[in-house]
């Protein structure tokens, strides 16, 4: 069952074998045995990967729930409070700029939890059975889920110190001499300008557009232009002097970072451990006021 769950989630015999620290032939043998016992075909090979049959998709959801329940039962046994796998999905910028920079602290505190971090796309929903916990950047409205506010970020322009000095940026109107860096569209720049510098006529639609916040931040760090950042994702880079704020004006984002937990995972000790850790981390980085909103 664990072999099939890994295959269903990863879509590859090789990846499933690596995940379970088994050989590819061992995984294939276990899957053949499972199909033989069930007398149904669970998956089909497609190129280098596999796809689940309709029966396999149905069985995968049931298997996943069974394994989660077994892990939760095992975690609650005496002396086994924190154990098993924990799968968390979060935005790439939050994962790279916040969690990944401090994640070894969590590992030292909970070395028996096998933590798996994944990043999501904006068009993905939180209703993905592969995960126990989600960090999202949104309006925080989710039905039938437990939602907690993690941080209400503040928007402000950011750039490298070198670019700031080269262009002598001292006023919002000086942005016309800089390359603006955008995530998807000009929404964030328009929001900041409307809140802080609306009287300044700036070509807000000019510049470069990226599909991923990590590309935006790397371009800003490399001195390629000025981006709209926030004190969550850009916090460490600002504290280390890798990025600077050209202006003091900042505004509240129209979205926030939330911790979203499926109701079935609320009592899971591993989920509770990470939830407590990430909230304390952000309190330390941003201060209690920023986290509580």
Buried (B, 14 or more C-beta within 10 A) or exposed (E): BBBBBBBBBBBBBEBBBBBBEBEBEEBBEBBEEBBEEEEEEBBEEEEEBBEBBEBBEEBBEEBBEEBBEEBBEEBEEEEEBBBBBBBBBBBBBBBBBBBEBBBEEBEEEBEEBBBBBBBBEEEEEBEBBBBBBBBBBBEBEBEEBBBBBBBBBBBBBBBBEEBBEEBEBEEBEBBEEBBBBBBEEBEBBBBBBEEBBEEEEBEBEBBBBBEBBBBBBBBBBEBBBBBBBBBBBBBBBBEEEBBBBBBEBBBBBEBBBBBBBBEBBEEBBBBBBBBEBBBEBBBEBBEEEBBEE
